[in-house]
Amino acid sequence: MKFTEEKLEHAFIELLGKQNFPHHTGNEIVRAADEVLIEADLLHYLMSRYEHNNLTVTEAKSIVLQLKTL
């Protein structure tokens, strides 16, 4: 059986699904075509991950802004 890029993609989708990471195709994600970051997800992650460091919303938004200007 030949292992193709499509089969690899489906294997990753399945493995991530088992870890409770949902799969969404690019056209399902609401954002501008030139936007690379999914800001809401990144902000949520930063606030959750660095909660114990008392990260503020302003600081998290500043991080996102810095990433957008790279």
ChimeraX attribute file (.defattr): number of C-alpha atoms within 10 A of each C-alpha:
attribute: neighborCount
match mode: 1-to-1
recipient: residues
	/A:1	3
	/A:2	5
	/A:3	7
	/A:4	9
	/A:5	9
	/A:6	9
	/A:7	11
	/A:8	11
	/A:9	11
	/A:10	12
	/A:11	12
	/A:12	13
	/A:13	16
	/A:14	15
	/A:15	12
	/A:16	13
	/A:17	12
	/A:18	10
	/A:19	9
	/A:20	9
	/A:21	11
	/A:22	10
	/A:23	12
	/A:24	9
	/A:25	6
	/A:26	9
	/A:27	8
	/A:28	8
	/A:29	9
	/A:30	9
	/A:31	13
	/A:32	9
	/A:33	8
	/A:34	6
	/A:35	10
	/A:36	10
	/A:37	13
	/A:38	13
	/A:39	15
	/A:40	11
	/A:41	10
	/A:42	15
	/A:43	17
	/A:44	12
	/A:45	13
	/A:46	19
	/A:47	19
	/A:48	11
	/A:49	11
	/A:50	12
	/A:51	11
	/A:52	8
	/A:53	8
	/A:54	9
	/A:55	14
	/A:56	13
	/A:57	13
	/A:58	9
	/A:59	14
	/A:60	18
	/A:61	17
	/A:62	12
	/A:63	14
	/A:64	18
	/A:65	12
	/A:66	10
	/A:67	11
	/A:68	12
	/A:69	6
	/A:70	5
